Amino acid sequence: MEQKNIPWNAISSYLSNNNDEEQLEVIRRWLTESEDHPFILREIINTWQLTRKKTTFYEPDKDILWKKLMFRIGHHPEKKKQIATYLKWIAAAAVVLLIFVTGVWTGNNSFRHTSALAYTTVMSPAGSRTRIILPDSSVVWLNSEAEIRYPAAFEKRSREVFVSGECFFDVTKDAKRQFTVHCTDFNVKVFGTSFNIRQSKKNNHTEVSLVEGKVQILNKADQPLTLLDPGEQFVFKGEKGIKKKIDNVEALTAWRNNMLIFENEPVETVIQTLESWYGVEFRVDTAILNNHRYTFKVKTESLREVLEMISVITPIEYTIEGEIVTMRYK
């Protein structure tokens, strides 16, 4: 493995949460070029996670770093025979990353690495959207306060992740390894697919909406409940689940493109979505609830601009005090 083959620019942008679709595609193509590349990317990310809290003036101790990397690689039995090849480029990669990443952490993501279980947990903070690449090159978007837990390397026969909140998956096809998403209420068996999962603790409500491909819904005992085709949605609330058609798939998944689309939505739905989107809490006059429906789009508008838009449609007044938004009739 030569260092020049590693897409450093794309990976650097990815680590700083500043990448675009073209750079993501570069990484995904590189991951599929060799079975070693997912492992290499994981080592780079692990190095970054260990060093991101240092200052921009930090000078790495190469000897100590070398020993740590040797120890970690040595705990991957299937890779031991490749240690000699990896050591040269890993040492160079570590130095480059130590110098580069120390000043680029944006604070938009929260990583926790549990080495005992070899799992990584990624959480998207309130009011933020986060995009990550899994070890198999599948891409996941996390909406505000969503969380995903996944292994540093998937097993040979399965790919399993655990989620909460709202996530959009674009899963890479792999006939030899089943991809399974574990939700609070049920599991989703994936066949190389694009789909959205939304879980709401407040409403005890979980839904899966299929954009492309096919998914199977199973209960927590892994017993099949239903199959979804594109344009279908499975909604689970309380202890019951139903399957239905999706009126507008684009509106439902627009959040991953940093946009909200409301089409004749009740005020309760709009408020819950805005709370998550902007990381605030609404306190609404009960007289407003159940009496209004809204159709509009949110792209780059601020919270205040959205509230002004609503006040044009409905005779309301509002106040914003920190993270608390109060709405009442004029």
Sequence and secondary structure as in RCSB ss.txt:
>XXXX:A:sequence
MEQKNIPWNAISSYLSNNNDEEQLEVIRRWLTESEDHPFILREIINTWQLTRKKTTFYEPDKDILWKKLMFRIGH
HPEKKKQIATYLKWIAAAAVVLLIFVTGVWTGNNSFRHTSALAYTTVMSPAGSRTRIILPDSSVVWLNSEAEIRY
PAAFEKRSREVFVSGECFFDVTKDAKRQFTVHCTDFNVKVFGTSFNIRQSKKNNHTEVSLVEGKVQILNKADQPL
TLLDPGEQFVFKGEKGIKKKIDNVEALTAWRNNMLIFENEPVETVIQTLESWYGVEFRVDTAILNNHRYTFKVKT
ESLREVLEMISVITPIEYTIEGEIVTMRYK
>XXXX:A:secstr
  GGGS HHHHHHHHTT   HHHHHHHHHHHHS TTHHHHHHHHHHHHHHHTTS TT    HHHHHHHHHHHHTT
 GGGGGGHHHHHHHHHHHHHHHHHHHTTT  SS EEEEETTTTEEEEE  TT  EEEE TTS EEEE TT EEEE
ESS  SSEEEEEEESEEEEE    TTSEEEEE SS EEEESS EEEEEEETTTTEEEEEEEES EEEE TT  EE
EEE TTEEEEEETTEEEEEE S HHHHHGGGGT EEEEEEEHHHHHHHHHHHHT EEEE TTTTTS EEEEEESS
  HHHHHHHHHHHS EEEEEETTEEEEEE 
